[in-house]
Every structure is written in structure tokens, then in C-alpha cells.
Amino acid sequence: MNLTAESVWDNCLDFIKDNIQPQAYKTWFEPIKSIKLTDNALSIQVPSKFFYEWLEEHYVKLLKVALRRELGENAKLIYIIKMENTYGNKQPFTEKIPSSNRANLQPQELDVPVKKKSPELKNPFIIPGIRNIKIESQLNPNYNFDNFLEGDSNRLARSAGMAVANKPGGTSFNPLLIFGGVGLGKTHLAHAIGVEIKDKHPDKTVLYISAEKFTQQYIESVKKNTRNDFIHFYQLIDVLIIDDVQFFSGKSGTQDVFFHIFNHLHQNGKQVILTSDKAPVDMQDIEQRLLSRFKWGLSAELQNPDYETRISILNNKLYRDGVEMPEEIIEYVAQNIKTNVRELEGAVISLIAQSSFNKKEVTLDLAKQIVEKFVKNTKREVSIDYIQKVISDYFQMDVETLQSKTRKRHIVQARQLAMFFAKKYTKASLASIGSQIGKRDHATVLHACKTVDNLGETDKQFKKYIEDLTKKFAQ
Ligand SMILES: Nc1ncnc2c1ncn2[C@@H]1O[C@H](COP(=O)(O)OP(=O)(O)OP(=O)(O)O)[C@@H](O)[C@H]1O
């Protein structure tokens, strides 16, 4: 029988499927494509480097056994990593990494740090051990200055952003702190500055990262004893953009490390751009020395957009989506949704969707129904307390029982559902959700969310709980 990459891989999959959990199989093996078979080497394509690392760490033995059954003792596996270029779209490109038999590999092909004579830096974003550190900027090219519409509410922040983009590190706006309420364009503007810098100064190393991810990476580096590498990595960057720095509040270790990185970058004329949902004076549990640094440059506020700006944002969105809408409807939406651009856009998307799904015309009445929903939904805050109350009522227990330390199954499940919905419907961090739902830690919350996801797929009764509760929160 003629062996093909496909037939070999299909047989491997059959074997693998019998040996691991269905969920793991679905997550880690279904997305793989077989590409090529040459002699005893099978090439498979995996979606990302992270994916490859995960397979190598968790499933290398299983892969080896599966492949040897098909191709014999000398079987080889070659990973082809499909990578999206995060900046400026472009074509995906691939990278080959042979598996397992690593004795012959070059250092840059290794996925584990190699002990070298010269000090090497570990980049939290890419495989450690690579000599020439290439830092992906993690920017979203769809968030740029062209589609960030100017108005009185954002003029200062937008112009300061432009100035910084023209001369990163060379203006007095360093750091540039962009602050403002939910959905007012902080993230968009932060990306736009980064994208513009990459355009104008392609040689600059730009990195966008959320404060949450930065914190996770830091914690990871402490666990792995690579804190110094973490700091060195960040000190290499020319333009560091950190989103939602209010997330640092109460996290003294992260604040401390960020303080060192910040000082180094600032002293070396590198640009720092920060966003926050609060002005520095209103930030709580952030060390004074850090707060004072936030104030060194410029703090620019994004305010609620005025009526004209709301109209231009809506028109621009419709234009980009190639949709026409009567003026009176656009005006109606702009008059009624005032404090959040994301919701403004959301209302228009709902309008377009409703009218095309139900084949209805976009009328003022339909607009009224949709806007009413938006305004109503935005008024009612879904807080963690509210979530606990709804879930306790649903399971006919009181909130204290839900939060208690008991390990009775139905109570544990109610608690896990509360954590799951708190993660879904609020912006609270895992740590904060845990502390509000029975003083648990972030790992417990993470575990709860995963358990709910799994049970929702495998347990009919549990799936019903999720559906019922989802409906209750949507009311
Ligand atoms: N001036 C603007 N012009 C065009 N689109 C805008 C503008 N301001 C905000 N938006 C759009 O509104 C949406 C919300 O913006 P963004 O996610 O940047 O808000 P944010 O302030 O970071 O919100 P969050 O509270 O989640 O932190 C995005 O789709 C963004 O493109």
C-alpha cells in the first residue's frame, strides 16, 4: 500500500484519539494538518509556535509512539509552524522545526533554553534561546489613526499620540498616559500610535502588551527564576505600550519590576505609552513613586464624544462596512448612546444584523427597539454580587452557602458557575473574582472556568444550568 502524509497522519490520529481525553484531542490535534511525507519524515502544520511548544511538552511521547507504529523506529516528525504576521497583515509564513531528536539541531531551532557562554535573554513571546531576538509588536493594524476619528473629546490625546508617533522618545510626552472611561478608544489609540511608529520608523522595536499579560509573564518569570531575563527583555524595547495599567493596582511585585523597566527606558530616551481607565490621581493601590512617574509626561483624557463626533464615527463605520442607512436613524442612535463608542458601534451592528437576518428594513422603530436594549443593558451593571445572588437563587441556596468552604458537589458547581459568569460578564481580574467569591485564589477561578467549559460540553444537565443562567443574565 502506498503511504501518504494523509494516511499516515490519519492512522496516528486514530491511535492518539484512543489515548487522550476527547477535549484535549479536539484542542491539540484536530487543528493539525498533515503536509508532506518524505522517507520516514512526516511534516505536519501547526497553527502557532505556542501550539508547537505545547505539543512538544505534553504529547511528544505519544506522538513518537504513534509515528513509530506507522513509519518504524527511525520515524521523524517535522513541525511547520503557520504564523500570522501580527503587524501589517501580510502573508502567513511558516517555520520548520524538527521534533524530538534534537541532538542535531541548531540553537535557533531548539525550544528549550540552551546554556551558552554569552548571556542570553529569554523573550516571553518567542522561543527562548534564539540569538537574534525578533520582537513581534503585537499590534492590531486595524486600529490606526485613519479610522480614529477626531473630535473635541479626543483632540489632545490624538494630537499628542501623533506627536509621539513622529518622534518616539523625543517629545516631552513621555510617558504618554491616555485615560478615560470604558469603550472610549484607549486601546484603539494606543495601537494607532504603535502602528504609526512602525510605519514611520520600521527599525524601532515596538511592543504592545496588556497590563494583565505583563503581570502574568512577570509571575511566570519569578516561578522559573528568570526575573532578570524578563527585565532585560523589556529594557530592549524602543516603544513600550502597556494597556490598562490600573490592573497593576495592589500588585506590588509587578509595580516594582515595572518601575525598574520604566526608569531604564525613560533614561535611555525610549518611549512609554500607557492607558488607564482612571486619571493618575484616582488610581488606587499604585505606589507613589510609580504614580509620580506616570505624571512626568502628559496625561491626556479621552472624554465622551460629542454629538458631531458620534455622528462621524457612525458614518465612518457604515462607510467602511459598505452599508447605507437613513440619516434620521443615524441621528437617533447618536442622540441616544452617548458615553461609549463601543456601544455606539454595537448598536449599528445589531441594526444591520437584525435587518438582514429578518429581512426587515432598517426603520426608526427597529432602531428604537435596539437602542432601548442597549441603553437598558448598559444601565444595569452586572456586578459579581449580582451574579452570586442570581446563581444562589437559581440553586435555592443563600450566598453564604455558595461562598462556603464545603466540597458538596452541587455547592461547588454553583460556586464554579458564579466564577465562570463573573469572568464572562465583568472586567474583574481572576484574583479579584476569587477574593469576592469565597476568598479563593486566581488559580481556583481559572480551574472553575475550565471545569464549567468542559462540563458544559459533556454533561447535559450542566449545560442546561449554563443556558438557564445565561438567559437570566440577558434579561
Ligand atoms: N474616535 C474614534 N473613532 C473611531 N472609532 C473609535 C473611536 N473611539 C473609539 N472607537 C471604537 O470604539 C471601540 C472601543 O474602543 P477601545 O476598545 O479602544 O476602548 P477602550 O477605551 O480601550 O475600552 P476599555 O474600557 O475596554 O478599555 C473600538 O471598536 C474602537 O475602534
The ligand as an ORCA input file, in Angstrom:
! r2SCAN-3c Opt
* xyz 0 1
  N     -12.573     58.260     17.950
  C     -12.896     57.053     17.496
  N     -13.035     56.837     16.169
  C     -13.375     55.617     15.697
  N     -13.603     54.554     16.459
  C     -13.484     54.697     17.787
  C     -13.132     55.943     18.380
  N     -13.098     55.795     19.715
  C     -13.400     54.514     19.948
  N     -13.622     53.849     18.795
  C     -14.010     52.428     18.658
  O     -14.738     52.060     19.820
  C     -14.441     50.727     20.193
  C     -13.952     50.706     21.630
  O     -12.659     51.267     21.696
  P     -11.492     50.704     22.627
  O     -11.563     49.229     22.732
  O     -10.228     51.296     22.154
  O     -11.949     51.343     24.001
  P     -11.238     51.336     25.416
  O     -11.298     52.719     25.928
  O      -9.913     50.691     25.336
  O     -12.252     50.433     26.223
  P     -12.000     49.559     27.544
  O     -12.737     50.139     28.580
  O     -12.421     48.221     27.163
  O     -10.676     49.635     27.991
  C     -13.408     50.237     19.209
  O     -14.049     49.483     18.215
  C     -12.823     51.496     18.621
  O     -12.374     51.288     17.297
*
